[in-house]
């Protein structure tokens, strides 16, 4: 688990957020291993909503994504399978708040 309060000291309070800097993240999971060679894990990663600009008028949406893996391990080989984003959550790992203007 990571907790932060990312701010810049160059701007006044309320205008000093660091765009896209996470304030709270966490990862975790469970792993198992059986004597018959079956093993696997259930893991997640989470990031809270965070400001997408310096005054927090635009918010980058947070997410929680869960992955599942199964393995069958023998001395000479291993067979593995995984399901990423097990619960089919809509999420954006990267988000930007940009404006552009084309002049003619």
Gaussian input, Z-matrix of N, CA and C with variables (Angstrom, degrees):
# hf/3-21g

backbone

0 1
 N
 C     1     B1
 C     2     B2     1     A1
 N     3     B3     2     A2     1     D1
 C     4     B4     3     A3     2     D2
 C     5     B5     4     A4     3     D3
 N     6     B6     5     A5     4     D4
 C     7     B7     6     A6     5     D5
 C     8     B8     7     A7     6     D6
 N     9     B9     8     A8     7     D7
 C    10    B10     9     A9     8     D8
 C    11    B11    10    A10     9     D9
 N    12    B12    11    A11    10    D10
 C    13    B13    12    A12    11    D11
 C    14    B14    13    A13    12    D12
 N    15    B15    14    A14    13    D13
 C    16    B16    15    A15    14    D14
 C    17    B17    16    A16    15    D15
 N    18    B18    17    A17    16    D16
 C    19    B19    18    A18    17    D17
 C    20    B20    19    A19    18    D18
 N    21    B21    20    A20    19    D19
 C    22    B22    21    A21    20    D20
 C    23    B23    22    A22    21    D21
 N    24    B24    23    A23    22    D22
 C    25    B25    24    A24    23    D23
 C    26    B26    25    A25    24    D24
 N    27    B27    26    A26    25    D25
 C    28    B28    27    A27    26    D26
 C    29    B29    28    A28    27    D27
 N    30    B30    29    A29    28    D28
 C    31    B31    30    A30    29    D29
 C    32    B32    31    A31    30    D30
 N    33    B33    32    A32    31    D31
 C    34    B34    33    A33    32    D32
 C    35    B35    34    A34    33    D33
 N    36    B36    35    A35    34    D34
 C    37    B37    36    A36    35    D35
 C    38    B38    37    A37    36    D36
 N    39    B39    38    A38    37    D37
 C    40    B40    39    A39    38    D38
 C    41    B41    40    A40    39    D39
 N    42    B42    41    A41    40    D40
 C    43    B43    42    A42    41    D41
 C    44    B44    43    A43    42    D42
 N    45    B45    44    A44    43    D43
 C    46    B46    45    A45    44    D44
 C    47    B47    46    A46    45    D45
 N    48    B48    47    A47    46    D46
 C    49    B49    48    A48    47    D47
 C    50    B50    49    A49    48    D48
 N    51    B51    50    A50    49    D49
 C    52    B52    51    A51    50    D50
 C    53    B53    52    A52    51    D51
 N    54    B54    53    A53    52    D52
 C    55    B55    54    A54    53    D53
 C    56    B56    55    A55    54    D54
 N    57    B57    56    A56    55    D55
 C    58    B58    57    A57    56    D56
 C    59    B59    58    A58    57    D57
 N    60    B60    59    A59    58    D58
 C    61    B61    60    A60    59    D59
 C    62    B62    61    A61    60    D60
 N    63    B63    62    A62    61    D61
 C    64    B64    63    A63    62    D62
 C    65    B65    64    A64    63    D63
 N    66    B66    65    A65    64    D64
 C    67    B67    66    A66    65    D65
 C    68    B68    67    A67    66    D66
 N    69    B69    68    A68    67    D67
 C    70    B70    69    A69    68    D68
 C    71    B71    70    A70    69    D69
 N    72    B72    71    A71    70    D70
 C    73    B73    72    A72    71    D71
 C    74    B74    73    A73    72    D72
 N    75    B75    74    A74    73    D73
 C    76    B76    75    A75    74    D74
 C    77    B77    76    A76    75    D75
 N    78    B78    77    A77    76    D76
 C    79    B79    78    A78    77    D77
 C    80    B80    79    A79    78    D78
 N    81    B81    80    A80    79    D79
 C    82    B82    81    A81    80    D80
 C    83    B83    82    A82    81    D81
 N    84    B84    83    A83    82    D82
 C    85    B85    84    A84    83    D83
 C    86    B86    85    A85    84    D84
 N    87    B87    86    A86    85    D85
 C    88    B88    87    A87    86    D86
 C    89    B89    88    A88    87    D87
 N    90    B90    89    A89    88    D88
 C    91    B91    90    A90    89    D89
 C    92    B92    91    A91    90    D90
 N    93    B93    92    A92    91    D91
 C    94    B94    93    A93    92    D92
 C    95    B95    94    A94    93    D93
 N    96    B96    95    A95    94    D94
 C    97    B97    96    A96    95    D95
 C    98    B98    97    A97    96    D96
 N    99    B99    98    A98    97    D97
 C   100   B100    99    A99    98    D98
 C   101   B101   100   A100    99    D99
 N   102   B102   101   A101   100   D100
 C   103   B103   102   A102   101   D101
 C   104   B104   103   A103   102   D102
 N   105   B105   104   A104   103   D103
 C   106   B106   105   A105   104   D104
 C   107   B107   106   A106   105   D105
 N   108   B108   107   A107   106   D106
 C   109   B109   108   A108   107   D107
 C   110   B110   109   A109   108   D108
 N   111   B111   110   A110   109   D109
 C   112   B112   111   A111   110   D110
 C   113   B113   112   A112   111   D111
 N   114   B114   113   A113   112   D112
 C   115   B115   114   A114   113   D113
 C   116   B116   115   A115   114   D114
 N   117   B117   116   A116   115   D115
 C   118   B118   117   A117   116   D116
 C   119   B119   118   A118   117   D117
 N   120   B120   119   A119   118   D118
 C   121   B121   120   A120   119   D119
 C   122   B122   121   A121   120   D120
 N   123   B123   122   A122   121   D121
 C   124   B124   123   A123   122   D122
 C   125   B125   124   A124   123   D123
 N   126   B126   125   A125   124   D124
 C   127   B127   126   A126   125   D125
 C   128   B128   127   A127   126   D126
 N   129   B129   128   A128   127   D127
 C   130   B130   129   A129   128   D128
 C   131   B131   130   A130   129   D129
 N   132   B132   131   A131   130   D130
 C   133   B133   132   A132   131   D131
 C   134   B134   133   A133   132   D132
 N   135   B135   134   A134   133   D133
 C   136   B136   135   A135   134   D134
 C   137   B137   136   A136   135   D135
 N   138   B138   137   A137   136   D136
 C   139   B139   138   A138   137   D137
 C   140   B140   139   A139   138   D138
 N   141   B141   140   A140   139   D139
 C   142   B142   141   A141   140   D140
 C   143   B143   142   A142   141   D141
 N   144   B144   143   A143   142   D142
 C   145   B145   144   A144   143   D143
 C   146   B146   145   A145   144   D144
 N   147   B147   146   A146   145   D145
 C   148   B148   147   A147   146   D146
 C   149   B149   148   A148   147   D147
 N   150   B150   149   A149   148   D148
 C   151   B151   150   A150   149   D149
 C   152   B152   151   A151   150   D150
 N   153   B153   152   A152   151   D151
 C   154   B154   153   A153   152   D152
 C   155   B155   154   A154   153   D153
 N   156   B156   155   A155   154   D154
 C   157   B157   156   A156   155   D155
 C   158   B158   157   A157   156   D156
 N   159   B159   158   A158   157   D157
 C   160   B160   159   A159   158   D158
 C   161   B161   160   A160   159   D159
 N   162   B162   161   A161   160   D160
 C   163   B163   162   A162   161   D161
 C   164   B164   163   A163   162   D162
 N   165   B165   164   A164   163   D163
 C   166   B166   165   A165   164   D164
 C   167   B167   166   A166   165   D165
 N   168   B168   167   A167   166   D166
 C   169   B169   168   A168   167   D167
 C   170   B170   169   A169   168   D168
 N   171   B171   170   A170   169   D169
 C   172   B172   171   A171   170   D170
 C   173   B173   172   A172   171   D171
 N   174   B174   173   A173   172   D172
 C   175   B175   174   A174   173   D173
 C   176   B176   175   A175   174   D174
 N   177   B177   176   A176   175   D175
 C   178   B178   177   A177   176   D176
 C   179   B179   178   A178   177   D177
 N   180   B180   179   A179   178   D178
 C   181   B181   180   A180   179   D179
 C   182   B182   181   A181   180   D180
 N   183   B183   182   A182   181   D181
 C   184   B184   183   A183   182   D182
 C   185   B185   184   A184   183   D183
 N   186   B186   185   A185   184   D184
 C   187   B187   186   A186   185   D185
 C   188   B188   187   A187   186   D186
 N   189   B189   188   A188   187   D187
 C   190   B190   189   A189   188   D188
 C   191   B191   190   A190   189   D189
 N   192   B192   191   A191   190   D190
 C   193   B193   192   A192   191   D191
 C   194   B194   193   A193   192   D192
 N   195   B195   194   A194   193   D193
 C   196   B196   195   A195   194   D194
 C   197   B197   196   A196   195   D195
 N   198   B198   197   A197   196   D196
 C   199   B199   198   A198   197   D197
 C   200   B200   199   A199   198   D198
 N   201   B201   200   A200   199   D199
 C   202   B202   201   A201   200   D200
 C   203   B203   202   A202   201   D201
 N   204   B204   203   A203   202   D202
 C   205   B205   204   A204   203   D203
 C   206   B206   205   A205   204   D204
 N   207   B207   206   A206   205   D205
 C   208   B208   207   A207   206   D206
 C   209   B209   208   A208   207   D207
 N   210   B210   209   A209   208   D208
 C   211   B211   210   A210   209   D209
 C   212   B212   211   A211   210   D210
 N   213   B213   212   A212   211   D211
 C   214   B214   213   A213   212   D212
 C   215   B215   214   A214   213   D213
 N   216   B216   215   A215   214   D214
 C   217   B217   216   A216   215   D215
 C   218   B218   217   A217   216   D216
 N   219   B219   218   A218   217   D217
 C   220   B220   219   A219   218   D218
 C   221   B221   220   A220   219   D219
 N   222   B222   221   A221   220   D220
 C   223   B223   222   A222   221   D221
 C   224   B224   223   A223   222   D222
 N   225   B225   224   A224   223   D223
 C   226   B226   225   A225   224   D224
 C   227   B227   226   A226   225   D225
 N   228   B228   227   A227   226   D226
 C   229   B229   228   A228   227   D227
 C   230   B230   229   A229   228   D228
 N   231   B231   230   A230   229   D229
 C   232   B232   231   A231   230   D230
 C   233   B233   232   A232   231   D231
 N   234   B234   233   A233   232   D232
 C   235   B235   234   A234   233   D233
 C   236   B236   235   A235   234   D234
 N   237   B237   236   A236   235   D235
 C   238   B238   237   A237   236   D236
 C   239   B239   238   A238   237   D237
 N   240   B240   239   A239   238   D238
 C   241   B241   240   A240   239   D239
 C   242   B242   241   A241   240   D240
 N   243   B243   242   A242   241   D241
 C   244   B244   243   A243   242   D242
 C   245   B245   244   A244   243   D243
 N   246   B246   245   A245   244   D244
 C   247   B247   246   A246   245   D245
 C   248   B248   247   A247   246   D246
 N   249   B249   248   A248   247   D247
 C   250   B250   249   A249   248   D248
 C   251   B251   250   A250   249   D249
 N   252   B252   251   A251   250   D250
 C   253   B253   252   A252   251   D251
 C   254   B254   253   A253   252   D252
 N   255   B255   254   A254   253   D253
 C   256   B256   255   A255   254   D254
 C   257   B257   256   A256   255   D255
 N   258   B258   257   A257   256   D256
 C   259   B259   258   A258   257   D257
 C   260   B260   259   A259   258   D258
 N   261   B261   260   A260   259   D259
 C   262   B262   261   A261   260   D260
 C   263   B263   262   A262   261   D261
 N   264   B264   263   A263   262   D262
 C   265   B265   264   A264   263   D263
 C   266   B266   265   A265   264   D264
 N   267   B267   266   A266   265   D265
 C   268   B268   267   A267   266   D266
 C   269   B269   268   A268   267   D267
 N   270   B270   269   A269   268   D268
 C   271   B271   270   A270   269   D269
 C   272   B272   271   A271   270   D270
 N   273   B273   272   A272   271   D271
 C   274   B274   273   A273   272   D272
 C   275   B275   274   A274   273   D273
 N   276   B276   275   A275   274   D274
 C   277   B277   276   A276   275   D275
 C   278   B278   277   A277   276   D276
 N   279   B279   278   A278   277   D277
 C   280   B280   279   A279   278   D278
 C   281   B281   280   A280   279   D279
 N   282   B282   281   A281   280   D280
 C   283   B283   282   A282   281   D281
 C   284   B284   283   A283   282   D282
 N   285   B285   284   A284   283   D283
 C   286   B286   285   A285   284   D284
 C   287   B287   286   A286   285   D285
 N   288   B288   287   A287   286   D286
 C   289   B289   288   A288   287   D287
 C   290   B290   289   A289   288   D288
 N   291   B291   290   A290   289   D289
 C   292   B292   291   A291   290   D290
 C   293   B293   292   A292   291   D291
 N   294   B294   293   A293   292   D292
 C   295   B295   294   A294   293   D293
 C   296   B296   295   A295   294   D294
 N   297   B297   296   A296   295   D295
 C   298   B298   297   A297   296   D296
 C   299   B299   298   A298   297   D297
 N   300   B300   299   A299   298   D298
 C   301   B301   300   A300   299   D299
 C   302   B302   301   A301   300   D300
 N   303   B303   302   A302   301   D301
 C   304   B304   303   A303   302   D302
 C   305   B305   304   A304   303   D303
 N   306   B306   305   A305   304   D304
 C   307   B307   306   A306   305   D305
 C   308   B308   307   A307   306   D306
 N   309   B309   308   A308   307   D307
 C   310   B310   309   A309   308   D308
 C   311   B311   310   A310   309   D309

   B1=1.4417
   B2=1.5309
   B3=1.3153
   B4=1.4603
   B5=1.5229
   B6=1.3135
   B7=1.4558
   B8=1.5218
   B9=1.3353
   B10=1.4602
   B11=1.5207
   B12=1.3047
   B13=1.4684
   B14=1.5315
   B15=1.3288
   B16=1.4689
   B17=1.5326
   B18=1.3118
   B19=1.4561
   B20=1.5270
   B21=1.3113
   B22=1.4498
   B23=1.5261
   B24=1.3094
   B25=1.4650
   B26=1.5245
   B27=1.3294
   B28=1.4671
   B29=1.5305
   B30=1.3276
   B31=1.4598
   B32=1.5182
   B33=1.3451
   B34=1.4642
   B35=1.5238
   B36=1.3162
   B37=1.4616
   B38=1.5298
   B39=1.3138
   B40=1.4657
   B41=1.5132
   B42=1.3087
   B43=1.4754
   B44=1.5255
   B45=1.3241
   B46=1.4562
   B47=1.5332
   B48=1.3163
   B49=1.4674
   B50=1.5275
   B51=1.3064
   B52=1.4626
   B53=1.5167
   B54=1.3071
   B55=1.4662
   B56=1.5162
   B57=1.3253
   B58=1.4663
   B59=1.5231
   B60=1.3089
   B61=1.4664
   B62=1.5289
   B63=1.3175
   B64=1.4621
   B65=1.5255
   B66=1.3236
   B67=1.4541
   B68=1.5212
   B69=1.3392
   B70=1.4659
   B71=1.5187
   B72=1.2993
   B73=1.4627
   B74=1.5221
   B75=1.3179
   B76=1.4704
   B77=1.5176
   B78=1.2901
   B79=1.4598
   B80=1.5215
   B81=1.3041
   B82=1.4589
   B83=1.5036
   B84=1.2974
   B85=1.4498
   B86=1.5079
   B87=1.3049
   B88=1.4568
   B89=1.5206
   B90=1.3126
   B91=1.4650
   B92=1.5172
   B93=1.3237
   B94=1.4526
   B95=1.5170
   B96=1.3327
   B97=1.4641
   B98=1.5190
   B99=1.3458
   B100=1.4552
   B101=1.5297
   B102=1.3028
   B103=1.4650
   B104=1.5257
   B105=1.3225
   B106=1.4668
   B107=1.5286
   B108=1.3473
   B109=1.4558
   B110=1.5209
   B111=1.3280
   B112=1.4592
   B113=1.5327
   B114=1.3114
   B115=1.4560
   B116=1.5189
   B117=1.3003
   B118=1.4558
   B119=1.5090
   B120=1.3230
   B121=1.4593
   B122=1.5200
   B123=1.2995
   B124=1.4508
   B125=1.5275
   B126=1.3389
   B127=1.4593
   B128=1.5356
   B129=1.3243
   B130=1.4662
   B131=1.5267
   B132=1.3188
   B133=1.4558
   B134=1.5254
   B135=1.3159
   B136=1.4589
   B137=1.5230
   B138=1.3351
   B139=1.4543
   B140=1.5280
   B141=1.3296
   B142=1.4680
   B143=1.5239
   B144=1.3405
   B145=1.4623
   B146=1.5270
   B147=1.3464
   B148=1.4603
   B149=1.5234
   B150=1.3384
   B151=1.4661
   B152=1.5236
   B153=1.3305
   B154=1.4644
   B155=1.5248
   B156=1.3285
   B157=1.4704
   B158=1.5309
   B159=1.3062
   B160=1.4588
   B161=1.5305
   B162=1.3429
   B163=1.4675
   B164=1.5311
   B165=1.2936
   B166=1.4730
   B167=1.5348
   B168=1.3228
   B169=1.4635
   B170=1.5294
   B171=1.3245
   B172=1.4684
   B173=1.5228
   B174=1.3273
   B175=1.4559
   B176=1.5280
   B177=1.3181
   B178=1.4757
   B179=1.5293
   B180=1.3045
   B181=1.4617
   B182=1.5191
   B183=1.3069
   B184=1.4557
   B185=1.5240
   B186=1.3091
   B187=1.4618
   B188=1.5208
   B189=1.3214
   B190=1.4589
   B191=1.5192
   B192=1.3167
   B193=1.4598
   B194=1.5226
   B195=1.3383
   B196=1.4596
   B197=1.5230
   B198=1.3327
   B199=1.4636
   B200=1.5261
   B201=1.3333
   B202=1.4569
   B203=1.5176
   B204=1.3265
   B205=1.4702
   B206=1.5242
   B207=1.3409
   B208=1.4579
   B209=1.5154
   B210=1.3230
   B211=1.4621
   B212=1.5213
   B213=1.3058
   B214=1.4637
   B215=1.5248
   B216=1.3115
   B217=1.4563
   B218=1.5174
   B219=1.3228
   B220=1.4664
   B221=1.5244
   B222=1.3012
   B223=1.4662
   B224=1.5308
   B225=1.3301
   B226=1.4594
   B227=1.5391
   B228=1.3310
   B229=1.4678
   B230=1.5169
   B231=1.3302
   B232=1.4610
   B233=1.5242
   B234=1.3146
   B235=1.4562
   B236=1.5242
   B237=1.3273
   B238=1.4607
   B239=1.5246
   B240=1.3057
   B241=1.4567
   B242=1.5262
   B243=1.3216
   B244=1.4635
   B245=1.5245
   B246=1.3022
   B247=1.4614
   B248=1.5174
   B249=1.3050
   B250=1.4532
   B251=1.5218
   B252=1.3135
   B253=1.4584
   B254=1.5302
   B255=1.3018
   B256=1.4653
   B257=1.5217
   B258=1.3118
   B259=1.4631
   B260=1.5284
   B261=1.3357
   B262=1.4617
   B263=1.5383
   B264=1.3129
   B265=1.4638
   B266=1.5251
   B267=1.3305
   B268=1.4635
   B269=1.5228
   B270=1.3288
   B271=1.4603
   B272=1.5139
   B273=1.3137
   B274=1.4580
   B275=1.5193
   B276=1.2957
   B277=1.4621
   B278=1.5263
   B279=1.3214
   B280=1.4547
   B281=1.5204
   B282=1.3297
   B283=1.4568
   B284=1.5213
   B285=1.3188
   B286=1.4514
   B287=1.5137
   B288=1.3076
   B289=1.4577
   B290=1.5248
   B291=1.3198
   B292=1.4572
   B293=1.5184
   B294=1.3013
   B295=1.4554
   B296=1.5094
   B297=1.3032
   B298=1.4603
   B299=1.5229
   B300=1.3003
   B301=1.4543
   B302=1.5180
   B303=1.3070
   B304=1.4508
   B305=1.5225
   B306=1.2941
   B307=1.4576
   B308=1.5296
   B309=1.2953
   B310=1.4783
   B311=1.4878
   A1=107.27
   A2=115.83
   A3=122.06
   A4=109.30
   A5=115.72
   A6=121.71
   A7=107.23
   A8=116.58
   A9=121.00
   A10=109.11
   A11=115.79
   A12=122.10
   A13=106.63
   A14=116.99
   A15=120.17
   A16=112.59
   A17=115.85
   A18=122.52
   A19=108.35
   A20=116.08
   A21=121.12
   A22=108.67
   A23=117.46
   A24=120.65
   A25=111.38
   A26=117.58
   A27=121.82
   A28=113.87
   A29=118.16
   A30=121.07
   A31=109.80
   A32=117.96
   A33=120.78
   A34=112.07
   A35=114.94
   A36=121.71
   A37=110.26
   A38=116.33
   A39=122.03
   A40=112.72
   A41=116.74
   A42=122.61
   A43=110.07
   A44=116.63
   A45=121.08
   A46=115.10
   A47=117.12
   A48=119.48
   A49=110.05
   A50=116.46
   A51=121.28
   A52=107.64
   A53=116.37
   A54=120.98
   A55=111.56
   A56=115.00
   A57=125.50
   A58=114.80
   A59=118.39
   A60=120.34
   A61=109.10
   A62=118.19
   A63=120.42
   A64=111.92
   A65=115.73
   A66=121.55
   A67=112.06
   A68=116.75
   A69=120.43
   A70=109.44
   A71=116.45
   A72=122.68
   A73=108.49
   A74=115.05
   A75=119.44
   A76=109.19
   A77=115.12
   A78=122.32
   A79=107.58
   A80=115.77
   A81=119.11
   A82=110.61
   A83=114.99
   A84=118.90
   A85=112.65
   A86=113.85
   A87=123.50
   A88=108.82
   A89=115.78
   A90=121.00
   A91=108.12
   A92=115.81
   A93=119.66
   A94=109.69
   A95=114.98
   A96=121.41
   A97=107.52
   A98=115.57
   A99=120.82
   A100=109.62
   A101=116.88
   A102=121.47
   A103=112.87
   A104=118.21
   A105=121.07
   A106=113.05
   A107=117.79
   A108=121.23
   A109=114.89
   A110=117.89
   A111=120.41
   A112=109.45
   A113=115.64
   A114=120.48
   A115=108.50
   A116=115.61
   A117=118.88
   A118=111.81
   A119=114.17
   A120=119.19
   A121=110.77
   A122=115.09
   A123=124.68
   A124=104.68
   A125=117.32
   A126=121.41
   A127=110.37
   A128=115.27
   A129=119.57
   A130=109.52
   A131=115.27
   A132=123.09
   A133=107.55
   A134=115.54
   A135=121.00
   A136=109.69
   A137=115.64
   A138=122.13
   A139=107.30
   A140=116.79
   A141=121.29
   A142=111.07
   A143=115.55
   A144=120.59
   A145=107.96
   A146=116.55
   A147=119.89
   A148=108.87
   A149=116.83
   A150=119.10
   A151=111.10
   A152=115.98
   A153=120.66
   A154=111.72
   A155=115.53
   A156=119.88
   A157=108.89
   A158=116.68
   A159=121.44
   A160=114.31
   A161=118.59
   A162=119.59
   A163=112.99
   A164=117.39
   A165=124.24
   A166=112.43
   A167=117.68
   A168=120.02
   A169=111.35
   A170=117.20
   A171=123.00
   A172=107.22
   A173=115.84
   A174=120.93
   A175=110.19
   A176=116.21
   A177=121.75
   A178=106.58
   A179=116.35
   A180=121.91
   A181=111.79
   A182=115.62
   A183=121.83
   A184=111.32
   A185=115.81
   A186=120.18
   A187=111.13
   A188=114.92
   A189=123.45
   A190=106.48
   A191=116.34
   A192=122.04
   A193=108.52
   A194=116.41
   A195=122.41
   A196=109.58
   A197=116.34
   A198=122.82
   A199=109.63
   A200=116.05
   A201=122.58
   A202=109.05
   A203=117.46
   A204=119.93
   A205=109.87
   A206=114.28
   A207=122.79
   A208=108.12
   A209=116.44
   A210=121.38
   A211=109.80
   A212=114.51
   A213=121.42
   A214=105.81
   A215=116.51
   A216=121.67
   A217=111.12
   A218=115.27
   A219=123.26
   A220=107.13
   A221=116.80
   A222=120.72
   A223=111.56
   A224=118.09
   A225=121.96
   A226=114.25
   A227=118.78
   A228=120.06
   A229=111.14
   A230=113.83
   A231=121.31
   A232=108.34
   A233=116.62
   A234=123.00
   A235=106.51
   A236=116.31
   A237=120.17
   A238=110.99
   A239=114.77
   A240=121.99
   A241=107.82
   A242=115.96
   A243=117.96
   A244=110.39
   A245=114.17
   A246=122.26
   A247=106.15
   A248=116.13
   A249=120.73
   A250=108.89
   A251=116.31
   A252=122.74
   A253=109.73
   A254=114.92
   A255=124.03
   A256=113.69
   A257=118.00
   A258=121.69
   A259=112.73
   A260=117.13
   A261=123.66
   A262=112.15
   A263=115.55
   A264=122.41
   A265=109.66
   A266=117.04
   A267=120.37
   A268=107.43
   A269=115.70
   A270=119.09
   A271=110.44
   A272=115.79
   A273=123.02
   A274=107.65
   A275=116.42
   A276=118.94
   A277=110.60
   A278=116.23
   A279=121.14
   A280=108.90
   A281=116.48
   A282=121.53
   A283=107.99
   A284=115.81
   A285=120.79
   A286=109.82
   A287=116.01
   A288=121.98
   A289=106.12
   A290=115.49
   A291=119.63
   A292=109.96
   A293=115.15
   A294=121.51
   A295=107.03
   A296=114.91
   A297=118.33
   A298=108.82
   A299=114.32
   A300=120.06
   A301=107.53
   A302=115.92
   A303=120.68
   A304=107.96
   A305=116.02
   A306=120.51
   A307=108.73
   A308=114.79
   A309=118.89
   A310=111.16
   D1=136.62
   D2=177.63
   D3=-127.55
   D4=130.84
   D5=176.85
   D6=-125.13
   D7=131.90
   D8=179.91
   D9=-144.08
   D10=162.19
   D11=173.89
   D12=-128.47
   D13=75.60
   D14=-174.93
   D15=-72.35
   D16=117.33
   D17=179.02
   D18=-143.07
   D19=159.08
   D20=173.18
   D21=-106.08
   D22=147.03
   D23=179.73
   D24=-91.11
   D25=-1.58
   D26=-176.99
   D27=-82.20
   D28=-15.93
   D29=-175.57
   D30=-125.05
   D31=159.69
   D32=-179.34
   D33=-68.53
   D34=157.51
   D35=178.70
   D36=-54.10
   D37=136.02
   D38=-177.41
   D39=92.61
   D40=-17.21
   D41=176.83
   D42=-120.16
   D43=13.91
   D44=-170.04
   D45=-115.23
   D46=18.85
   D47=177.73
   D48=-72.63
   D49=146.19
   D50=174.31
   D51=-90.61
   D52=115.61
   D53=-175.39
   D54=-55.99
   D55=127.60
   D56=175.43
   D57=69.02
   D58=5.80
   D59=176.89
   D60=-75.92
   D61=125.19
   D62=-177.33
   D63=-74.16
   D64=140.59
   D65=175.47
   D66=-95.82
   D67=-26.11
   D68=-179.43
   D69=-147.96
   D70=124.90
   D71=173.93
   D72=-137.03
   D73=157.82
   D74=174.47
   D75=-158.30
   D76=153.42
   D77=173.55
   D78=-137.74
   D79=155.27
   D80=178.81
   D81=-176.05
   D82=179.00
   D83=177.81
   D84=168.63
   D85=-178.50
   D86=177.81
   D87=-126.77
   D88=141.43
   D89=174.75
   D90=-126.09
   D91=150.53
   D92=176.49
   D93=-139.82
   D94=153.70
   D95=179.50
   D96=-146.48
   D97=125.07
   D98=-178.49
   D99=-108.90
   D100=156.65
   D101=-177.84
   D102=-65.88
   D103=-23.54
   D104=-179.00
   D105=-81.04
   D106=3.58
   D107=177.53
   D108=100.85
   D109=-10.75
   D110=177.19
   D111=-79.27
   D112=136.64
   D113=176.47
   D114=-156.83
   D115=168.62
   D116=-179.90
   D117=177.16
   D118=-172.36
   D119=179.89
   D120=-156.17
   D121=155.38
   D122=173.29
   D123=-125.77
   D124=116.78
   D125=-173.98
   D126=-130.82
   D127=152.43
   D128=177.83
   D129=-136.67
   D130=158.55
   D131=171.39
   D132=-137.19
   D133=140.00
   D134=-173.57
   D135=-136.63
   D136=141.39
   D137=171.67
   D138=-139.02
   D139=129.99
   D140=177.92
   D141=-70.43
   D142=165.87
   D143=169.43
   D144=-54.58
   D145=150.17
   D146=-179.54
   D147=-149.19
   D148=155.66
   D149=-179.34
   D150=-65.95
   D151=138.45
   D152=177.54
   D153=-98.66
   D154=-2.99
   D155=175.91
   D156=-148.08
   D157=177.64
   D158=-171.69
   D159=-70.77
   D160=-24.29
   D161=-178.32
   D162=-106.64
   D163=7.97
   D164=175.70
   D165=64.05
   D166=24.65
   D167=177.20
   D168=-81.09
   D169=-15.68
   D170=174.61
   D171=-124.37
   D172=132.35
   D173=-176.58
   D174=-114.24
   D175=130.82
   D176=172.21
   D177=-85.25
   D178=125.03
   D179=-175.58
   D180=-68.39
   D181=138.56
   D182=175.82
   D183=-79.70
   D184=177.15
   D185=-178.59
   D186=-158.86
   D187=159.34
   D188=168.82
   D189=-134.50
   D190=121.19
   D191=-179.05
   D192=-119.59
   D193=135.94
   D194=-178.26
   D195=-117.77
   D196=135.10
   D197=178.34
   D198=-121.54
   D199=144.91
   D200=-179.78
   D201=-126.10
   D202=135.49
   D203=176.38
   D204=-134.19
   D205=144.50
   D206=175.04
   D207=-126.04
   D208=142.05
   D209=178.31
   D210=-138.44
   D211=149.81
   D212=170.21
   D213=-123.47
   D214=115.27
   D215=-172.58
   D216=-113.93
   D217=128.99
   D218=172.72
   D219=-122.92
   D220=173.58
   D221=-177.61
   D222=-61.72
   D223=-40.31
   D224=-175.37
   D225=-94.05
   D226=-16.18
   D227=-174.80
   D228=-156.48
   D229=168.57
   D230=173.85
   D231=-142.76
   D232=136.45
   D233=175.00
   D234=-111.73
   D235=128.37
   D236=-175.14
   D237=-129.93
   D238=149.39
   D239=175.92
   D240=-143.82
   D241=144.17
   D242=178.18
   D243=-141.51
   D244=151.43
   D245=173.48
   D246=-120.49
   D247=113.41
   D248=177.76
   D249=-93.70
   D250=142.95
   D251=-176.08
   D252=56.48
   D253=58.86
   D254=-175.02
   D255=-50.17
   D256=-39.12
   D257=-175.84
   D258=-98.66
   D259=12.83
   D260=175.98
   D261=53.03
   D262=47.85
   D263=179.98
   D264=-76.98
   D265=135.97
   D266=173.88
   D267=-80.99
   D268=125.48
   D269=-176.78
   D270=-154.70
   D271=157.49
   D272=176.56
   D273=-124.51
   D274=115.34
   D275=177.83
   D276=-70.95
   D277=-33.90
   D278=178.57
   D279=-121.77
   D280=131.38
   D281=178.38
   D282=-136.29
   D283=144.11
   D284=179.93
   D285=-133.26
   D286=148.79
   D287=174.28
   D288=-117.86
   D289=91.38
   D290=-177.92
   D291=-125.58
   D292=148.65
   D293=174.15
   D294=-122.55
   D295=144.10
   D296=176.10
   D297=-135.53
   D298=153.70
   D299=179.44
   D300=-140.43
   D301=123.97
   D302=179.28
   D303=-98.33
   D304=123.41
   D305=178.87
   D306=-99.13
   D307=138.76
   D308=178.77
   D309=-110.19

